[in-house]
Amino acid sequence: MSAVAQIDQALWDSLLASAVSKGQVYYAQWRDNQRLDTLIEQVATTDTSSMDRDQKLAFYINAYNILAARGILDGRSPDGILGRYLYFKRDTYTVAGRRISLHQLEHEWIRPLKEPRIHFAIVCASQSCPILQSEAYTADRLEEQLTGAARGFINDPARNRFDPAIREAELSSIFKWFEEDFEEASGSVQKYLASLVDDAEVSALLARGDFRIRYLPYDWSLNGTL
């Protein structure tokens, strides 16, 4: 498979369309599915050596989401401390010819590309994660797709809530865990949020750093059904 072609995006689109509805995943649609096996083989054998940054980002995001689903189908779960260790760190997969874990894929391959919107695109199969989009990420539409995913996540009141009257914000724990990524991009978490939140009053308050922030508990239960 060529570096530019990456995975078969039409195939991934088709699988997503068959199993994802409003971010909820019906994993049984992918069980014993030869088409998913084909994608996993493509993830393993794709050559990334001549990819540009956007091609790598699109490939790695798709690879992460495909392999995260594979882990669920293999009986793993990020729900619980031991479950998270097995799911993210112990289990490994072949990506672009190297055997790595989901943790390594995220922290050693994706985050170094310096794109904080990936935190709204890679999906670890949990309810508090970003929703799994119903289409593959592509290099030519990456800017649009990442911004859409970021806006969707940030403005979802199930994940982030802003009360301008009392200047309090309840944020996803993602903003605590990856604070340095958002600070590097915008100077602070609040300034980063200001550029993507829909409400103009909330945006102005965030830009000045006027909110008191509390982080919401993270729901690690499955983002769908098996």
Rosetta blueprint (number, residue, H / E / L):
1 M L
2 S L
3 A L
4 V L
5 A L
6 Q L
7 I L
8 D L
9 Q H
10 A H
11 L H
12 W H
13 D H
14 S H
15 L H
16 L H
17 A H
18 S H
19 A H
20 V E
21 S E
22 K L
23 G L
24 Q E
25 V E
26 Y E
27 Y H
28 A H
29 Q H
30 W H
31 R L
32 D L
33 N L
34 Q H
35 R H
36 L H
37 D H
38 T H
39 L H
40 I H
41 E H
42 Q H
43 V H
44 A H
45 T H
46 T L
47 D L
48 T L
49 S L
50 S L
51 M L
52 D L
53 R H
54 D H
55 Q H
56 K H
57 L H
58 A H
59 F H
60 Y H
61 I H
62 N H
63 A H
64 Y H
65 N H
66 I H
67 L H
68 A H
69 A H
70 R H
71 G H
72 I H
73 L H
74 D L
75 G L
76 R L
77 S L
78 P L
79 D L
80 G L
81 I H
82 L H
83 G H
84 R H
85 Y H
86 L H
87 Y H
88 F H
89 K H
90 R H
91 D L
92 T E
93 Y E
94 T E
95 V E
96 A L
97 G L
98 R E
99 R E
100 I E
101 S E
102 L H
103 H H
104 Q H
105 L H
106 E H
107 H H
108 E H
109 W H
110 I H
111 R H
112 P H
113 L H
114 K L
115 E L
116 P H
117 R H
118 I H
119 H H
120 F H
121 A L
122 I L
123 V L
124 C L
125 A L
126 S E
127 Q L
128 S L
129 C L
130 P L
131 I L
132 L L
133 Q L
134 S L
135 E L
136 A L
137 Y L
138 T L
139 A H
140 D H
141 R H
142 L H
143 E H
144 E H
145 Q H
146 L H
147 T H
148 G H
149 A H
150 A H
151 R H
152 G H
153 F H
154 I H
155 N L
156 D L
157 P L
158 A L
159 R L
160 N L
161 R E
162 F E
163 D E
164 P L
165 A L
166 I L
167 R L
168 E E
169 A E
170 E E
171 L E
172 S L
173 S L
174 I H
175 F H
176 K H
177 W H
178 F L
179 E H
180 E H
181 D H
182 F H
183 E H
184 E H
185 A H
186 S H
187 G L
188 S L
189 V H
190 Q H
191 K H
192 Y H
193 L H
194 A H
195 S L
196 L L
197 V L
198 D L
199 D L
200 A H
201 E H
202 V H
203 S H
204 A H
205 L H
206 L H
207 A H
208 R L
209 G L
210 D L
211 F L
212 R E
213 I E
214 R E
215 Y E
216 L L
217 P L
218 Y L
219 D L
220 W L
221 S L
222 L E
223 N L
224 G E
225 T E
226 L L
